Amino acid sequence: RVLAQTAVTDNGIGIATSKSRKKTSDSLHKSVGMMITRKRLELLPSRAGDAVKIEELKDDRGAAAGTRVTVTL
């Protein structure tokens, strides 16, 4: 039984391009947003079927067109 489902979609550079840029960057910034969100979800009572789905979106030519994160509780 699904109690709630939400999806957040952005039209950024996509997961693969972002990871590639981070490998070649000298930035000391470490993104922790997904880690914090996962830890918060772990605090909720667990039920079979709870899920976080991360999808890299593609345009008609197959190029990165953003990311969608769907949380189902």
C-alpha positions as CSV (number, residue, x, y, z in Angstrom):
1,R,0.0,0.0,0.0
2,V,1.5,3.3,-1.1
3,L,0.9,6.1,1.5
4,A,2.8,8.8,-0.4
5,Q,4.8,9.3,-3.5
6,T,6.7,12.3,-4.6
7,A,9.0,13.0,-7.5
8,V,11.5,15.8,-8.0
9,T,12.8,16.4,-11.6
10,D,15.5,18.8,-12.7
11,N,16.7,19.7,-16.2
12,G,20.4,19.8,-15.2
13,I,23.5,18.1,-16.8
14,G,22.6,14.6,-15.5
15,I,24.3,12.2,-13.2
16,A,27.1,10.8,-15.4
17,T,28.2,14.3,-16.5
18,S,28.1,15.6,-12.9
19,K,30.2,12.7,-11.7
20,S,32.7,13.2,-14.5
21,R,33.1,16.9,-13.7
22,K,33.6,16.2,-10.0
23,K,36.5,13.8,-10.8
24,T,38.3,16.5,-12.7
25,S,37.4,19.4,-10.3
26,D,39.7,20.8,-7.6
27,S,36.7,21.8,-5.6
28,L,36.7,20.9,-1.9
29,H,32.9,20.9,-1.9
30,K,31.3,17.6,-1.0
31,S,27.6,17.2,-1.9
32,V,25.8,15.4,1.0
33,G,22.1,16.1,0.0
34,M,21.3,12.5,-1.1
35,M,23.1,11.0,1.9
36,I,21.1,13.2,4.3
37,T,17.8,12.4,2.6
38,R,18.5,8.6,2.7
39,K,19.4,8.8,6.4
40,R,16.1,10.7,7.1
41,L,14.1,8.0,5.2
42,E,15.8,5.3,7.2
43,L,14.4,6.9,10.4
44,L,10.8,6.3,9.2
45,P,9.1,3.0,10.0
46,S,10.1,0.6,7.3
47,R,7.6,-1.3,5.2
48,A,8.1,-3.6,2.2
49,G,8.0,-1.5,-1.0
50,D,9.5,1.7,0.4
51,A,11.9,3.0,-2.2
52,V,14.0,5.8,-3.5
53,K,14.4,5.6,-7.3
54,I,17.0,7.8,-9.1
55,E,16.7,8.1,-12.9
56,E,18.9,9.9,-15.4
57,L,16.6,11.5,-18.0
58,K,17.6,11.5,-21.7
59,D,16.4,13.7,-24.6
60,D,15.3,12.4,-28.0
61,R,18.9,12.1,-29.1
62,G,20.0,10.2,-26.0
63,A,21.8,13.1,-24.4
64,A,21.5,13.8,-20.6
65,A,18.4,15.9,-19.9
66,G,18.3,16.0,-16.1
67,T,17.5,13.7,-13.2
68,R,14.3,12.5,-11.5
69,V,14.2,11.2,-7.9
70,T,11.0,9.4,-6.9
71,V,10.4,8.6,-3.2
72,T,7.6,6.1,-2.4
73,L,6.5,5.5,1.2
